[in-house]
């Protein structure tokens, strides 16, 4: 009987595809493994290989046809001994022309296809566990002749289908040596609250809390509606590190200033010195703020939150450090008041403690700027014709182009760099 060539499912989510090209024409002979067509999906163009051998009897779906449903018949393959006369009865669901031919006299009658009583039994149609065996009609015929049990044969065709090459050199009694599919690749078995997706991958679901939902919504809105651009500057922080060490030594353990505390103070002072960067956008006007309210990104078990150091330009390093530590601790406990994390005029996100050299942060609406701070890194540099070693920190400013243009962002970074590289200037 002719064999249907169906539109294959090239991915677990594929429901239809475009039949881009035929590599074989009607009347061409094909072997198992031959590329017969190209299929376009929404992700890629993939080649389709034949799983049976025979002759392309009829191409049902021509090349260039779009939106062909998965499992729709695209061609008919003729097996040995079949010809074009078998195609139409096969497509119409009737018997083949050979079966309709008048019977010959009894002495000239062809041998019956049913094996004699002494012949080996036909191959089983299912595995021991009841799962279906996928094999071509030709393979089943060969297996019946050899007395092979197909439940022990590993298929090399698509989705484990058994093709001619899998049984040609196999004899009865030797099938057990072929590894079964289950022994080669055991199916993932979920335990506890685990689940399995359409690709057979194990996962567990972690429900999104309100903080994560709101953060995701705001960041998505920001990235989609705010025209971001990015400016990066390298700041030498050797002087800052020396000042930090000196201040902490004099504190005698009463407090400890971090590099991020210096960055928050520098950002606030730079905004005070250059107000055009301390702004936010509205459709009616650009709002320029009087004070530098610095939002500091803090990671908590419930998600990202940004407590605000208000009027940071008026506060010293010790006060800024104490406020950040206090609010960060309460943020992780979920005890911040709304006014302590809603608002702000400028944000700082520091990933330097994780070894991140440089990154670009997403603007925190309705603010117009956020500074992404990377890790300090020692590198050689040239000063007065001499090669020296210094510690440099990358700072990337993400800017809302509606409120702050390139020149304003660059001028702000120039002033910020001056404060970071000369921390004593923040004290006057």
N, C-alpha and C positions, 0 to 999 in steps of 0.2 A: 504494500500500500504506500502511496506517496506520503511524504513527510511535510508537515507544515513548518515553515520558517516564520517565527513570530517576532514582533518588535520586542527586543529585550529590555528589561529593567536594569539600567546601568548604575543605579544608585537606589538605596532604600526608599527615597522620597520621590523618585521619578514616576510620573504618571503619563507623560507623553514626550515625544521628541521629534526632531526633524530628520527625515531620511535624506542626508546630504548627497550621498554618492553610492553607486553600485560599483564594486570592483569585479563583479562577474556578470556575464550576460546570459540570456536564455540559451541553453544548449551547452554551456561550459561545464566541464567536470570539476568537482571540488573534492578535496580531501578534508578530513577532520583537522581543524587548526588553520585552514586557509582563511584569509581575510576576505570577506564577501561584500561588506558594506561599511559606510561611515555614518554614524549617528551623531547629531548635534543635540546636546542637552542645554539646560540653562547655565551650566558650569564649564563644559568642555566639549570638544569633538572627539569621539572615541571610535575605535575600530571594532567591528563585530566579526568574530570568528565562527566558522562552521563547526558544529558539533557532530555532524554526520557526514558520510561520504555519499556521493551520488552525482546527479546531473541537474542543473537548474532547469526545471521544466517550464516554469512560468513566473514572471515577476508581476506581483499583484499591485504593489505600491511603487510608482516610478520615482526616480531620483529627483530631489528638489521638493518633495512633498513635506509640508509643515504639519505639526500637531498630530502626529500619528500616535494613537493610544498604545500603551503598553499591552502586550499580548495580542495585538491585532496582527492577522496574517499578512506578511509582506511578500512572501514568495512560496513556491512549491518546489520541493526537492524530490526527484525521481530516484528510486533505488534500482539495483541491478534487475534487469529483465523487464522494467517498466518503460513506457513510452508516452508520447503526447496523448494517445487515446485514453490513458488512465486519468488525465488531469480533470476534465470536465465532470465525469461521474463523481470523482473525489470531492470536487468543490461543491457539487449539488447535493452531496450526501448520499448518492446512490452507490450501487455496486460497480466495480471496475468492469471495463469492457471484456476482460478475460473471463470474469465470472458469468457474464451474460452469454458467452459463446456456447453453441450447442455441444452437448457431450459427445465424445467420440465413442466408438464401439467399446464394449467392455474390455476386450483384449488389448486395445490401444489406450486404455484409460491411464492418465498420468498417476503416478504414485500419490497416495493420500498424504497430506501434510502431517496427519496425526501419527506420532511415532508408534511402532509396534510395542506390544506388551513388555518386551524385554529391554526396550530402550530406556535410558536414564530419565528421570522425571524432569519436567520443565522447571526452570529457575523460579524461585519464590518471588512474589511481587512485593514483599515487604521485609524489613529487617526484623530481628528478634524482638526489638522493643515496639514493634508495630508501626514504625515510621516508614513512609513510602520510599521505594527505591526508584531513582530517576535514571532511566536507561533508554537508549534509542531502540526502535523495533529491530534494527539490524543486530544490535548487541544481544537482545533477548533471543534472537534466532540462533546466533553463534553459541550462546550459553546453553541453549537447549541441546544443540548438537554435541557439545562437549560435556554436558552434564555438570555445568558449573552452577554453584549457588551464588547469585549476585549479591547476597547480603554481606558477603565477606570481601567484596571487591571495592577498592577505593577508586572513586571516579575522579578523573582529571579535567573534566569539562566544566562549564559554568555551573556554579552552585552545586558542585560535586556530582554532576551528571556523568554516568558511565558511558564512555564512547568506545569505538571499535578497538583503538590502540590499547585500552585497558585490559581487554580479554583475549587479544589475538595470540599472545605467547603464553597464556595461562592454561594449565591443564587441571582437570578435576583432581581434587586432593591437595593442590598447591595453593588454593585460594587463601588458606588460613595465614600464609606468610605475609599477605598484604595487610598493612596497617589499616585499621578502620578509621573513619573520620572522627569518631568520638575519642579514640585513643590519641589521635594526632592533635586535635584542637578541642579540648573539652569546653562545653558551653559555660558561659559565666552564670554562676548561681548566686542570686542575691541572698544576703543574710540580714537579719534585723530590719532596719529601716531603709536598706539599700533597694534601688530599683534598676531596671535595665532599659536603656534607650533603644531607638530603632537601629543603632549600629552594634548592639550587643555589648555596650560599655556600661559598667557598674557605676552608680553615682548615688549620693544622698542629697536631699533637698534641705537647704538652710533658709527658712522663711525670712523675707526682708522685713525689718522693723521700720517704724515711721521715719526715723532719722535717715536710714539708707534710701528710702523711697523719695523723701523730700530732696535729699542731696542729689540723687540721680536725676530727678526731674529738673532741678535748677541747673545742674551742670550741662544736661542735654540741651536745655533751652539756651544756656549761655553759648555753647559751642555752635548751635545752629543759627542764632540770631545776632550774636555779637561778632563784628568783624575783627578777629584777633590778628595782631602781628607781634613779632618777637624781636627783642634787642638784647644782646649778650655782651657783658663786659667782664674782664678778669681783674680781680682786686688782689693786690699783694697784702697779705695779712700778718706779716712778721711783726710789725709794730703792734698790731692789735693783740697778737698772742702774748707779746711781752707785757703789755698793759694788763691783760687779763690775769696773767700769772702773778704780777705784782699786787693787783687789787685783791685777789683771792688769798695770797699769803698774808696780807695785812688784816684780812677779815678774821683770821684765827678760828675758822670753822663756823662763824656766825651766819655766813651766807656764802654762796658760790655763784659767781657770774659766768654765764655760758657765752659762747660765740654768738648764739642766736640772740641773746640779750643785746649785744653790741649791734647786731643787724637791725633789730627792732628800733633801737634808739637812733641809728643812722638814717633809717627810712623816715622816721618821724621828723628829724631835723632837716632832712633834705626836702620834705614836703613843705615844711615851714619856710625854708629858704626859697623854694620855688613853687608857689601856689598853683600855677597852671597844670601841674600834675596831680593835684589833690582835688579831683573833680569826679562827677558822675554825669551820665547822659540821660536827658529826658527829651521827648519829642518837641517840647516848647523851649527848652533852654538847657545850657550846661550849668550844673550847680558846682560852685567852687566853695569848698569847706574852709572854715576858719581854723579848726583844730585837726591834728593828725591822730585819728582813731585807727590804730593798727590791729587788724584781725590776724591772729596767729593760728595756723592750721595745726590741730591736735588730733592724733589718731586714738580712737577709743574702741572698746569691744563692740560698741553699737554702731560704729561708723565714724566718719570725719566730722569734726565740729570746729568752729573758729571763734574762741573767746576773744574779746576785744580789750586791748589796753587803750583806754580813752585818754585823749590829750597827752599822748606819749611824749610829745616834744617838751612838755613842762616837767617831766619826771626824770629822775636820775637812774643810773643803771641798777642800783640796789633795789629801788622801788619797782622798776619794770620787772626785774628778775623775780621778786616776791609775788607780784600780781600774776605773772605767767605761771609760776609753779602752783599757786593756789587755785587758779581757774582751771588749769590743766588737770589737777587732781580731782576737782569737783566735776569736771566734764566727764572723766572716766567713770565717775560714780553716778552720772546722770543728775547732778544737783545744781546745774547752772540755771540762773534765772534768764528768761527770754531776752531782757535788755543787756545781758552780758555777752550774748553771742549774735544778736540781730542788729544789723547796721554796719558800722565801720566805714572808713573811707579808703582803705588800702590794705592788702593782705600780704602776708609773708608765709611761704611754704618752704621748709628746710628739710632736705633729705640727705644732707651731708653726713649725718651720723650713721647712715646705712651704706656709705661708700659711693653714693651716686655722684658722679662727676658733674653732670649737667642735665637739665631737663626743662621742659616748658610746661607751666601750670595753666589750668583753665581759669579764666576770670570769674570772680565771685560776684554776681550781680547784686545790687546795682552799681558796684564799684567799677572803676575803669582800669585799674592796674593790680597786678599781683606779681610779687618777686619770688622767683624760684632760686633757692640757694643750694649749691652743690658742696662737695667735700673739699677741704683744703688739700693741696697736693704740692709737694716739693718738686721744683723743676729749675733748670738753668736759665739765666737771663743775662742780658748784657747791660752794664751800667758804666758809663764813662769809658767805654772801650774795654772793660774787663768783664769776664764771664764769672758770674756769681750764682749761688744757689738761694732761691727764695721759695716761700710758701704762697701759693696762689689759690684763690677761690672764685669759681665761676658763678656769676649772678645773671639770670635771664629774666627780663621784664616782659610780661605779657600785657598787651595794651589794647584797649578798646579804641579803634581808630576813629570812631565817631566823636569821641571827647578829647582824645590825646593823639596828635599827629606825630610823625616820625621825629621831627626836630624837637618837639617838647619832650618826648620820651628820651631822646639822646641827651638833651641838656640835663634832665633829671638824673640819669645814670652817671653823668659826669660829676655832678654835685655829690651824689651818693658815694661814688668811688673815693672822692676826696675825704669824706667823713670816715669811711672804713679804713682807708690807708693811713689816716692821721687821726686816730681816736681822741687825741687830746683836744682836737678842735670841737668835739661835741660838748666839751665842758665849759665853753665860753659863749 
